[in-house]
């Protein structure tokens, strides 16, 4: 388990420690309404992609999701909500068009 102080923290550490390992990402449910959170998620995914290629990001990186009743995974676990693993393509498909556009924009930014 690697816990960061926020979605924008420790990206390089997370990628380095999880290299060649499965990675389950859990971040607050407000990413569809909070552009800053979504940007940081995409930056982390992009860093993982560049560090390990498409094999790591598409086969061993999953997003954890839960009901919108709770914002954070800690609250979701405490409430006994079901936690689901979804693939990156399924996560992208779950985003509305504005969020998908932001994902494309951030992915294309020079790092």
C-alpha positions, -999 to 999 in steps of 0.1 A, spaced: 0 0 0 12 34 -9 -7 64 4 -1 99 -8 -11 131 9 -33 140 -21 -39 132 -57 -11 156 -67 15 141 -44 43 116 -48 36 106 -85 72 96 -92 74 76 -60 42 58 -67 53 49 -102 88 38 -91 75 17 -62 49 1 -84 70 -6 -114 62 -41 -128 35 -45 -102 -2 -42 -103 -15 -8 -92 -50 -1 -79 -57 36 -78 -83 51 -54 -90 88 -54 -118 109 -42 -151 107 -61 -151 144 -70 -127 139 -100 -156 144 -124 -165 177 -108 -130 189 -98 -107 196 -128 -76 198 -106 -81 163 -93 -88 149 -128 -56 166 -141 -35 150 -114 -50 116 -120 -41 118 -157 -6 130 -150 -1 100 -127 -14 76 -154 7 93 -180 39 90 -159 31 53 -153 26 48 -191 59 64 -199 77 45 -172 64 10 -182 47 13 -215 12 4 -224 14 -31 -209 16 -17 -174 -10 10 -177 -36 -12 -195 -31 -46 -180 -19 -39 -145 -34 -5 -136 -70 -5 -123 -92 22 -109 -112 16 -78 -147 29 -78 -176 30 -53 -210 46 -49 -211 84 -50 -226 83 -15 -191 86 -1 -163 109 -14 -132 90 -2 -123 53 -2 -118 55 36 -154 66 40 -166 40 15 -149 12 34 -162 25 68 -197 25 53 -193 -10 40 -198 0 3 -188 -23 -25 -154 -14 -40 -151 -23 -77 -120 -25 -99 -123 -12 -135 -98 -9 -163 -85 23 -176 -105 21 -208 -137 14 -188 -129 43 -165 -124 67 -194 -157 55 -209 -174 63 -176 -164 100 -179 -186 126 -195 -174 143 -227 -160 173 -209 -139 151 -187 -127 130 -216 -117 162 -234 -97 173 -204 -80 139 -202 -70 142 -239 -57 177 -233 -36 168 -203 -23 136 -220 -10 157 -249 7 183 -227 45 183 -228 59 169 -196 
